[in-house]
Amino acid sequence: MIDTNTNETITTENNELKFLNTEEVAAALGCSLPTARKIMRRPDFPLIRVGKNMRVSKSAFMKWADSRRI
């Protein structure tokens, strides 16, 4: 199932794949939208592009954030 609201979710069997947009990444990191966009363009960030839209799967974002933790 694909939810066309701002929180896009795909459900397959028992797994749920959630995608975060720029606003959600900014909120999670506690930074501004321009800073979130800059971070999302980093080569080590697990970015998914769909046209001009930037998304990241929630699980990949959490893994990336954990690896960046000092």
Secondary structure, 3 states (H helix, E strand, C coil): CECCCCCEEEEECCEEEEEECHHHHHHHHCCCHHHHHHHHCCCCCCCEEECCEEEEEHHHHHHHHHHHCC
